Amino acid sequence: MDNHQKSFRFGFIVYSFIQGRLRKIVFLVLLFLISLPPLWAQDVQFSQFYASPLYLNPAFAGTTYLNRIVLHQRIQWPALDARYVTSLVSFDRNFHKYNSGLGLMVTKDYQGSDIIGSLDATLMYAYELQLNQEYALRTGLQLGYVSRYINYGELTFPSQYSDKGYLGPGQYTDYGSDKVEYADVGSGALLYSKALWFSFAVHHMNRPEQSFTNEVSRLPSKYSFGLGYKIPIKKTSGQRTKDEEVMNITPVVHYKFQGKSDQLDVGVYAIYEQMMMGFWYRGIPTKKYLPNLQNNESVVALAGFKLANLSFGYSYDFTISRLAIANTGGSHEINITFEYPRDKGRSKGRRSFPCPKFYEKKR
């Protein structure tokens, strides 16, 4: 076969592949391209980011072939009045027949003594395309409703102070609306194999207006990248199949930036049967925001276990920034994930996602 025949044959194979999957490819491209708006308040960040996957990336909706319910709680700096408390609940399900996943997530967040808070409700859709026997690509889209509020009565103003100090409660000025509502749009993509995954997501693509006053204050878009690789350490033998792992380690990297802020998480998960441990660092030590201010935020430790269909994880952030001298109380996170099976045999032969998870016993 000469070079011209080889070139023609290769071109015909490529053409046939594209023609056969054209509608799927066009669908994926349209779904994902809208996640590239121009780059212009910072979102809540979770230490156990892979324990609340729908918050990380809408493409994670339906990545488990079980019905999944997630309850997640974060309490940041509990020893300070400026503490942050965030609660999250989510549900997602895979629809294998349609190569799709659906998810619903509700998030409640407040800052300080409930002075400023928000309530988010988000619907998510993800579509998966099998690229080859090794890799699959998922793209996701999310649409949310956000309600933010501010309690002016909990604020103090200059008129309430004198040279003798605080004068006590008095009249305050209502500077604007105490409630703001808006739609919020995000999207993402997820490329993965049995051991490797790469995640990219964009949140607040529409840059919604969030000001309580008449001034313009658009929420900056948030961009995030994630990378992980699962390394098997020990496999089962005997009655269990040789492909079942009882021990693995998973190094992960997660980088995000929003407006003028950016952050990097680097760490590792270690899983042995029904037990999990994790350790990672948050910060960018080579970057300085000011001459005397390095980007070192915290060191995070995680411990977790699984019992039947219920898994539990607890993590603590050890503050290593300048806030450490203020005795912030660190940050606490608790995650409870419940996965319950659907019809027997429906997940047989399907691809397993490599994101950190517990060992599954055969039934």
N, C-alpha and C positions, 0 to 999 in steps of 0.2 A: 504494500500500500504506500503510494507516494505522499509527499507532504500536502498536496492539494486535496487528495482524498481524505487524509486525516483531518485537515482543517474543516472540510465540508461535514464530515461525520461529527466532529466535536460541536460545530455550529448547530447541526440538526438536533443533537442531544440537548444543548442549552435551550434552543427554541422550543422543543417539546416540553421541557421542564417548566419553562416560563408560561407557555400557553396553558398547560394543565393546572397551574396554580395562580394564574393571573388575577382572578377575582380575589383570592385570599391575600395575595401580595398587595394589591391596590387597597384593600380594606385595611390591612395593617399599616400601610404607609399613610393613608388618610387619618387613621386613628392616632398615629404617633407624631406626624409632622406638626400638628397643632400644639405640640408641647415645646415649640421653639419660639417663644415671644422675645422681644427685645429685653435685655437685662437692665433693670433699673435698681419696725418692730420685729422682731425676731420671734419665730415659732417656739413652742415647747419642744424640748428634746428629751428623749427617753434614753436611759442607759441600756436597758434591755430592748434595744431597737428591733431585734429579730423576734422578740416575744410579742410584739404588737405590729405584725407585718402590714396590715392595711394602712396604718398611719405612715409607714415608710414609703409605700409605693402601691398604687391601685392595681398594678400588674400582679401583685401577690394574691389577689382575690381568687379563691378556688385552687390554690396550689396544693391543697391537701384533698385527698379523695374521701375524706370523712367530713361530716358537718362539724364546723369549728366555731366555738364560742370563746371569746377572750374577754377577761376582766382585768383591767390594769390600773394601778394607782401609783402616783408619784407625789411625794412630799419633799419639797426642796427647801433647805435652810429653815427647819422648823423652830430653831432657837431665836430667829429674828422676826420682827414685825413684818418684814418684807418677804415673808415666805410665799412660795408658790405651791398650789395644790391642784393636781390634774387627775381626773378620773376618766377612764375610757372603757367602753363596752363595744364589741364588734361581733358580727356573725358573717360567715362566708361559706359558700357551697360551690362545688364544681359540677358542671353539666357536661359530662364527657361526650355525649352524643353531638353536642354543638361546639365542642372545643372551647368552651366558655366557662367563666366563673363570675358569680355575683357576690357582692358584699355590702354590708350596711355597718356604719360606724357612728357612734355618738360620743362626743367628747365634751366634758364640763371642766372649765378651768377658772380659777380665781387667783388674784394677786393681793398680797397684804391681808388685811382683815376684811376680806370680801369687798374691797373698795372698787376694784375693776374685775370684771369676770366676762366669760363668754360661754355660749352653748353652740356646738356645731353638730349638725346631722348631715351625713354624707352617704351617697349611693355610689357604688363602684361596679364597673364592668370590665372584664379582662377577656382577651381572645388569644388563643395559642395556635401557633403554626409549627408543625414538626419539620425542621429543616433537613435533617437526615437521621440516621440511626443513633447518633450521639447527641446532637444539639436540638433544642427547641427554643422558640422565641415567643414571648408573651408581651402584648401591649395592653395598657389599661387606661381607662378614662374615669374620672370622678367628678360629680357635681354635688355641691354642698350648699346648705343654708346655714348662715352664721348670725347669731344675735349676741351683741356685745353691750354691756351696760356699765355705768359708772355711778357710784353712790356719793354724790356731792356732800351729803350730810356727814360723812366720815372724814372729810378733808378739813384742814385748817388753813386760814388765809391771813395775810399780813395785818388786817384790821383787828385780828384777835390777839395780837402781840404788842407789847410796849417794851420800854427799856427795863421793866421789872420782870419781863417774861410773859408767859402765856396767861391771858386774861380769862380764859374759859370759853365755853360755847357762846356763840352769838349769831348774828345774822351773817349769812354767806351769800355770795353772788352765784347765781345759776348761769354758768358761762355758755350753756347750750343744751342740746338734747342729752338726756340721760340714757338713751338707747339708740343703737345703730344696728341695722339689719342689711345684709347683702348676700348675694350669690357668690360662690367660690368654685373655681374650676381648676382641675389638675390632671396630669397624665403621667405615664411612665412606661418604661420598657424593661424587660427582663430576659436575658439570655442565659441558658443554663444547660448543664449536662448532669450526669450522675454524681459528679464530684465538684464541679466548678460552677459558679454563677457570677453574673455581672448585672448590677441594677442601676438604672438611671431614672430619676423622677423630677418633675417640675410641679410645684404647688403655687397657687395664687397666680395662675397664668393671666387672669383678667385684671390683676392688680386692683382689687376692690377698694373703694373709698371707705375708710374706717374712722374718720374724724367725728368727734362729738360736738365740734364747733363748726363754724362756717369756713374754716380754713381747709385747704387741700392736704390730705394725709393718706396717700395711697399705700397699701400694704405691698412691700417689695416681693417679687417672685423669689421662691426658694428653690435652689437646685441641689440635688443630692446624688452622690455616686456611692455604690457599694460593691465590694468584691470579696469573695470567700472561696475557700478550697477545703473540702473534707478529706482528711487523710486517715484511712483505716489502720488501726494498730493491732487489733485482735479480732479474729473471726471465730465463729462457733464451729463445732464438730459434732459427730454422733448423729442424733436424730434430726438435728437442725441442718438446713442446707448450708453449703459452703459460702454462699453469698451473704448470709446474715452476719451483721457486725454487732459485737457487744461492746466495742471500745473504739473511739476515734477522737481525733483532735481537729479543730476547724479554725485556722487563722482567718481573721476578718479585718477589713479596712472599710471605714465609712467616712466620707467627706461631704460636707455641705456648706453652702454659702448663701447668704441672704442679705441684700443691701451691702453694707460695709462690714458685715460680720461673717466670719467663716470659722469652721471647727473641724477637727479630725479626730476620729476614734480608731485606735489600733489595739488589737488584742487577740485572744484565743479562747475558744470553748473546748472543754474536755468532757467527754461523755463516757461513762461506764455503765452499761445496762440501764438501770432506772435512776442513776445519779448523774448530776451535771455540776460542773464548776467552770467559772469563767473569770478572766482577769484582763483588764485593758486600761489604756491611758487615753485621756481626752485632752487635747491641746495641740499647739503647733510650736514646739520649743525653739525653732529657728526663726520665728517671727515675733517682732516687737511692735505693739500698737503705739507705744510711746517709748522714749529712750530708756525709761526705768520700769517699763511694764511689759513683761513677756506673756505670751499666750500659753500659760499652764493653768488648767482648770481643775482637774481631778484625776484620781486613780480609783477605778471601780472594781469591786469584788462581787462575784455572783455565786450563789449555791442554789441547787434545785433538785427536785426528785419527782418521780411519777408513780402514781398509784392507780392501777386500772386505766380508765380513760381520762383521768384527771392529772394534770401536771401543775406543779407549784414552783415558783422561782422568787428569790429575794436577792436584791442587790443593794449595796451601800456605796455611795460616792464619798471618798475621802478628799476633802477640799485641800488643794495644794497651791491655790492662788493666794493673793494677799488677803482674801476674805478669811483665810484660815485663822488669823489672829483674832477675828471677831467671834470665834466659837459659834459658827453657823448651825451646828448640829448635823452637818453633812446633808446628804439627800438619800431618801429611802424609796425603793420601788418594790411593789409586790405584783406578781403576775399569776393569774389562775387561768389555765386553758383547759377547756373541756372539748374533747373530740369524740363524737359518738358515731358508730358505723351506720351505713345505709344498707341497702339490700346486699345479701351475701354474694360474693363473687364479682361485684360490679367493679372493683378496683384491680381485679386480677390482670396481670400483664401490663399495667400502666406504669409510666415513668415516675420514679420517686424523686422528689425535690431534695437537694442536698443541704438546705439550710439547717442550722443546728437544731436537732430534735432528738428525742429519746429513742432508745432501742425498742423496737416493736416485737413482742413475742407472738409466735404463730399460734393460732387457735385451731 
